[in-house]
Amino acid sequence: MQRAKVMLRSVYRSLMTNPVSGLRRMSQSSLAGKVAIVTASTDGIGLAAAQALGHRGAHVVVSSRRQANVDKAVSLLQSENIQATGTTCNVGISEDRERLINMTVEKCGGVDILVSNAAVNPYFGNIMDSTEEVWDKILSVNVKAAFLMTKLVVPHMEKRGGGSVVIVSSVAAYQPMQALGPYSVSKTALLGLTRAMAPELAQLNIRVNCVAPGVIKTRFSSALWQNEDVVDEFKKQLCIKRIGEPEEIGGVIAFLCSKEASYMTGETVSVTGGISCRL
Ligand SMILES: NC(=O)c1ccc[n+]([C@@H]2O[C@H](COP(=O)([O-])OP(=O)(O)OC[C@H]3O[C@@H](n4cnc5c(N)ncnc54)[C@H](OP(=O)(O)O)[C@@H]3O)[C@@H](O)[C@H]2O)c1
């Protein structure tokens, strides 16, 4: 009995001092002490990103347009032992964006990570029938707000000596989806925005990367995955013959924000189950 106890103690000691297990512990908590803002994070991919960042030790600041959704998301994250704060923020409204950043700096002391995840799609139909209002709305929320949010956080990241921005685009950026022309174009613009900002922000030790999810099971895409004919059509393009889950995007976002991705910037990672992504 005594011998077994001694052996167990020695195995434990060796695990604690072993450089490989040490590294594993370090990488699990590799975002400890970081503050992460995730927009549109009370559901779907944004919420999954908040969970992935939080489980790696970051303090996450969640937001969306509705207070009830924010409260629910904060409670969920806290029930998973994640440090979480939240506020409402419609990313299309300038005062909301500023309030989100100010609240984060006041409550959390700074900003290290921004996940720009919010997007809208108010229009289904032929692109040639889409109106100026549709284009204004889509470009304002999906593209302009992603840039303006980044512009707002950069001075705070600079104060911390660097940071990481991840922008959520879509497989539609590469292959415009039928009836989703303006939305698809806005997602292509985000690939350009990522590349345009990366060189300037690298000088401040801020990395900017992008994720292009395929079809992921969320409310946003329910019109696609609830329609069996559409799913069957998609499956023809997929190597992995199923719809993706939000967690499968959240983990990639957390990876891009971590030290493991320290040599990546200006990059778009497609997470599509194998759909070919080329412009
Ligand atoms: N699901 C897919 O298949 C898929 C594929 C490729 C890319 N994406 C992209 O992934 C991102 C997230 O989509 P999702 O599928 O995760 O959507 P989702 O599950 O429907 O969640 C949308 C979230 O956005 C919030 N929201 C909506 N409009 C907002 C606004 N103007 N400002 C702030 N928050 C807002 C919603 O909360 P409130 O209602 O409280 O505002 C909710 O938290 C989008 O950029 C989308 O284009 C999705």
The ligand as an SDF file (V2000), in Angstrom:
LIG
                    3D

 48 52  0  0  0  0  0  0  0  0999 V2000
  -24.6770   29.3840  -39.6820 N   0  0  0  0  0  0  0  0  0  0  0  0
  -24.0240   29.2590  -40.8190 C   0  0  0  0  0  0  0  0  0  0  0  0
  -24.2230   28.3070  -41.5980 O   0  0  0  0  0  0  0  0  0  0  0  0
  -22.9760   30.2760  -41.1870 C   0  0  0  0  0  0  0  0  0  0  0  0
  -22.1370   29.9740  -42.2740 C   0  0  0  0  0  0  0  0  0  0  0  0
  -21.1640   30.8780  -42.6240 C   0  0  0  0  0  0  0  0  0  0  0  0
  -21.0280   32.0550  -41.9120 C   0  0  0  0  0  0  0  0  0  0  0  0
  -21.8570   32.3270  -40.8740 N   0  0  0  0  0  0  0  0  0  0  0  0
  -21.6520   33.5870  -40.1670 C   0  0  0  0  0  0  0  0  0  0  0  0
  -21.5370   33.3370  -38.7740 O   0  0  0  0  0  0  0  0  0  0  0  0
  -21.9400   34.4960  -38.0560 C   0  0  0  0  0  0  0  0  0  0  0  0
  -22.8930   34.1170  -36.9610 C   0  0  0  0  0  0  0  0  0  0  0  0
  -24.0140   33.4720  -37.5050 O   0  0  0  0  0  0  0  0  0  0  0  0
  -24.7870   32.3070  -36.7460 P   0  0  0  0  0  0  0  0  0  0  0  0
  -25.1380   31.3080  -37.7690 O   0  0  0  0  0  0  0  0  0  0  0  0
  -24.0340   31.8770  -35.5490 O   0  0  0  0  0  0  0  0  0  0  0  0
  -26.1140   33.0820  -36.3260 O   0  0  0  0  0  0  0  0  0  0  0  0
  -27.1920   32.8110  -35.1470 P   0  0  0  0  0  0  0  0  0  0  0  0
  -26.9830   31.5080  -34.4850 O   0  0  0  0  0  0  0  0  0  0  0  0
  -28.5290   33.0810  -35.7350 O   0  0  0  0  0  0  0  0  0  0  0  0
  -26.8440   33.9560  -34.0660 O   0  0  0  0  0  0  0  0  0  0  0  0
  -26.9080   35.2560  -34.4330 C   0  0  0  0  0  0  0  0  0  0  0  0
  -26.4580   36.1200  -33.2590 C   0  0  0  0  0  0  0  0  0  0  0  0
  -26.2780   37.4270  -33.7360 O   0  0  0  0  0  0  0  0  0  0  0  0
  -26.9770   38.3570  -32.8970 C   0  0  0  0  0  0  0  0  0  0  0  0
  -27.2290   39.4900  -33.7780 N   0  0  0  0  0  0  0  0  0  0  0  0
  -27.9870   39.5420  -34.8840 C   0  0  0  0  0  0  0  0  0  0  0  0
  -27.9090   40.7620  -35.4680 N   0  0  0  0  0  0  0  0  0  0  0  0
  -27.0530   41.5000  -34.7100 C   0  0  0  0  0  0  0  0  0  0  0  0
  -26.5540   42.8240  -34.7760 C   0  0  0  0  0  0  0  0  0  0  0  0
  -26.9390   43.6770  -35.7350 N   0  0  0  0  0  0  0  0  0  0  0  0
  -25.6780   43.2410  -33.8310 N   0  0  0  0  0  0  0  0  0  0  0  0
  -25.2940   42.4130  -32.8440 C   0  0  0  0  0  0  0  0  0  0  0  0
  -25.7310   41.1510  -32.7150 N   0  0  0  0  0  0  0  0  0  0  0  0
  -26.6140   40.7010  -33.6360 C   0  0  0  0  0  0  0  0  0  0  0  0
  -28.1430   37.5340  -32.3660 C   0  0  0  0  0  0  0  0  0  0  0  0
  -28.6820   37.9770  -31.1340 O   0  0  0  0  0  0  0  0  0  0  0  0
  -29.8320   39.1410  -31.0300 P   0  0  0  0  0  0  0  0  0  0  0  0
  -31.0020   38.6480  -31.7960 O   0  0  0  0  0  0  0  0  0  0  0  0
  -30.0710   39.2840  -29.5530 O   0  0  0  0  0  0  0  0  0  0  0  0
  -29.2020   40.3560  -31.6250 O   0  0  0  0  0  0  0  0  0  0  0  0
  -27.4290   36.1900  -32.1290 C   0  0  0  0  0  0  0  0  0  0  0  0
  -26.6940   36.2240  -30.9160 O   0  0  0  0  0  0  0  0  0  0  0  0
  -22.4830   35.4650  -39.0970 C   0  0  0  0  0  0  0  0  0  0  0  0
  -21.4610   36.3800  -39.4510 O   0  0  0  0  0  0  0  0  0  0  0  0
  -22.7820   34.5830  -40.2940 C   0  0  0  0  0  0  0  0  0  0  0  0
  -22.7300   35.2790  -41.5100 O   0  0  0  0  0  0  0  0  0  0  0  0
  -22.8360   31.4670  -40.5020 C   0  0  0  0  0  0  0  0  0  0  0  0
  1  2  1  0
  2  3  2  0
  2  4  1  0
  4  5  1  0
  4 48  2  0
  5  6  2  0
  6  7  1  0
  7  8  2  0
  8  9  1  0
  8 48  1  0
  9 10  1  0
  9 46  1  0
 10 11  1  0
 11 12  1  0
 11 44  1  0
 12 13  1  0
 13 14  1  0
 14 15  2  0
 14 16  1  0
 14 17  1  0
 17 18  1  0
 18 19  2  0
 18 20  1  0
 18 21  1  0
 21 22  1  0
 22 23  1  0
 23 24  1  0
 23 42  1  0
 24 25  1  0
 25 26  1  0
 25 36  1  0
 26 27  1  0
 26 35  1  0
 27 28  2  0
 28 29  1  0
 29 30  1  0
 29 35  2  0
 30 31  1  0
 30 32  2  0
 32 33  1  0
 33 34  2  0
 34 35  1  0
 36 37  1  0
 36 42  1  0
 37 38  1  0
 38 39  2  0
 38 40  1  0
 38 41  1  0
 42 43  1  0
 44 45  1  0
 44 46  1  0
 46 47  1  0
M  CHG  2   8   1  16  -1
M  END
$$$$
